Amino acid sequence: MIMEQNTRVAHYHLPGLFEFYDLYKIFLPLFREHRDWFYEWCDIASIYGAPQDCLWGGGRIGEGRAEPKDVLALMEEYGISPRLTFSNSLLKKEHLSDKKCNSLCALFEKSKTPGGVIVHSDLLADYLQANYPQLYLVSSTTKVLTSFDDFQAELSRKNPEFEYVVPDFRLNKSFKELAGLLQVHKDKTEFLCNECCDFNCTARGVCYENVSRKNLGESVADHKCIAKDSQNGYRFSLAMKNPAFIGIQDILHTYLPMGFSNFKIEGRGLGSAVVLEFLLYYLTKPAHQLEVRESIYLDAMLDLF
């Protein structure tokens, strides 16, 4: 694939910092040692996630079991920004003293590669800015910013100020409005590429709130999604048919030329085998996908299924 004549690089923000540590421990050496197997026009800017039992967690129920120091060491070795997903929307002042979450922030603030925190709560954002100023902030897609005006206001905020803002996926193709953004705001925009949620879903915020309650330890029933095909779970093939899907051709021929360069891949709640398919599709040249797949599958240390 020939890159268009522009110097912009697509920066990927990948899922599963803690959840898929074992996968990245195998994949990242391949990405470095066989760089010619992967597209030249992209890199891995960050990997995001949270360990299990994190009070501040949101978006998904954290299931990562990797040791934080091991995770941080891996990110530092490969110069990748580690991001903590602390997007709980229901935090109160008494939750800010949580020992585990504070310890994680204190550790990641010392990262040789600047670390960040994905947040929903302004209360938490203010607390982090005051207590862990070396951690940059990312405005979470769990805010469900479906109004372009709201999204633009989020980009312009100064208190708290976000390094990146992830709009709702339904703004991905608002090209007229996106083209009108200032370059400084384009640089802060981080598109969610592979969402499988129904484009017309009206309960996305309710779903995220349910996850927030569970992370706070509340005994609540699972959110029941009534969208078509929801009973089948995530399917990458269906995500590709979503009107908001951003594929590699879109990145190369539309978003990069428009001045956008940050692209988030979801998948924290999925399995390693599915996340591997994302890595193959978004980063790996077709001629080398089998080699990458074989290298991962044949590693006895990794359980993909």
CORRAKA-V418670 format. One record per pair of residues at least 12 apart in sequence whose C-alpha atoms are under 7 Angstrom apart, sorted by the first residue. I is the first residue (numbers start at 1). J is the second residue. If there is no record, write none. Layout:
I&J  I&J
This chain:
6&257  8&256  8&261  9&41  9&42  9&261  10&41  10&42  10&43  10&261  10&262  11&42  11&43  11&44  11&45  11&261  11&262  11&263  12&43  12&44  12&45  12&46  12&262  12&263  12&264  13&44  13&45  13&46  13&47  13&263  13&264  13&265  14&46  14&47  14&48  14&264  14&265  14&266  15&47  15&48  15&49  15&265  15&266  15&267  15&268  16&47  16&48  16&49  16&268  17&47  17&48  17&49  17&50  18&49  18&50  18&51  18&64  18&65  18&66  18&71  19&49  19&63  19&64  19&65  19&268  20&272  21&66  21&71  22&302  23&272  23&302  26&296  37&284  37&285  37&288  38&283  38&284  38&285  39&283  39&284  39&285  44&80  45&80  45&81  46&80  46&81  46&82  46&83  47&81  47&82  47&83  48&82  48&83  48&84  48&85  49&83  49&84  49&85  49&268  50&62  50&64  50&84  50&85  51&63  51&64  51&65  52&64  52&65  53&215  54&101  54&215  55&215  55&216  56&86  56&87  56&88  56&101  57&85  57&86  57&87  57&88  57&212  57&215  58&85  58&86  58&87  58&88  58&211  58&212  59&87  59&142  59&208  59&211  60&211  60&269  61&211  61&215  76&111  76&112  76&113  79&113  80&113  81&113  81&114  81&115  82&115  82&116  83&115  83&116  83&117  83&118  84&116  84&117  84&118  85&117  85&118  85&119  86&117  86&118  86&119  87&118  87&119  87&120  87&121  87&140  88&120  88&121  88&212  89&120  89&121  89&209  89&212  90&212  91&121  105&132  109&132  109&134  109&135  114&135  115&135  115&136  116&135  116&136  116&137  117&135  117&136  117&137  117&138  118&137  118&138  118&139  118&140  119&137  119&138  119&139  119&140  120&139  120&140  120&142  120&143  125&160  126&160  136&163  137&162  137&163  137&164  138&162  138&163  138&164  138&165  139&162  139&164  139&165  139&166  140&165  140&166  141&166  141&167  141&168  142&205  142&208  144&167  144&168  144&205  145&167  145&168  146&168  146&170  146&171  151&167  155&185  163&188  164&188  164&189  164&190  165&188  165&189  165&190  166&189  166&190  166&191  166&192  167&191  169&191  169&192  169&244  170&199  170&244  172&191  172&244  173&244  179&258  183&259  186&259  186&260  187&260  187&261  189&262  190&262  190&263  190&264  191&262  191&263  191&264  192&263  192&264  192&265  193&245  193&246  193&263  193&264  193&265  194&239  194&245  194&246  194&265  194&266  195&239  195&245  195&266  196&234  196&238  196&239  196&242  198&227  199&242  207&223  210&223  248&282  271&305  272&304  273&304  273&305
